[in-house]
């Protein structure tokens, strides 16, 4: 799999993030999130607070964001629990980055359905574009991670880049997406072929007679009174 990501040393991390606090916009958002949970259940806000904190770090660093230890400690204080209770959440979910990443975090699924459908070609495109697993490109744009199933097996192979899924990939489509991001463009997420969501390629394969028809069953069952 990937090489271990580089985490800055503790002194450097605390010097940069030791005084982390919500900005004005996120302080309001944090109050709204906390209001969803009854008194005594503030720990339930762990995931949304970690996500909010990671996004704020991302805004401040022009990256996708990550969770330095002082930021996790801040979240723990905000919800009144021990640091370890929040740290174990941050380390369980792969949506949280425990080391710095680039502007675009490219997560390529390497699980069996994607592997059988060509994830090696997706990784080859990333490699030939200068991306290496577990590392960030020198320009700070891309971090590449190989991950387990991302839940879009019907549209394999796929990759998640920040908040968006890119599906039905091949070598050329992957290169085109990376090049578009490097130019500051916003490529279309979702299937990269002509299909609707996870519908079959080429259109419906069952109940074809019903597609596009406007059935009115009142004649069969009688009109409503």
Secondary structure, DSSP 8 states (H G I E B T S, - for coil): ---------HHHHHHHHTT----HHHHHHHHHHHTTS-TT-GGGGHHHHHHHHHHHHHHHHTSS----HHHHHHHHHHHT--HHHHHHHHHH-TTS-SS---SEEEEEE-SHHHHHTTHHHHHHHHHHTT--BT-B-TTS-EEEEEES--S-GGG-S-EEETTEEEES--HHHHHHHHHHHHTT-----EESSS-STT--TTS--SSGGGTT----THHHH----
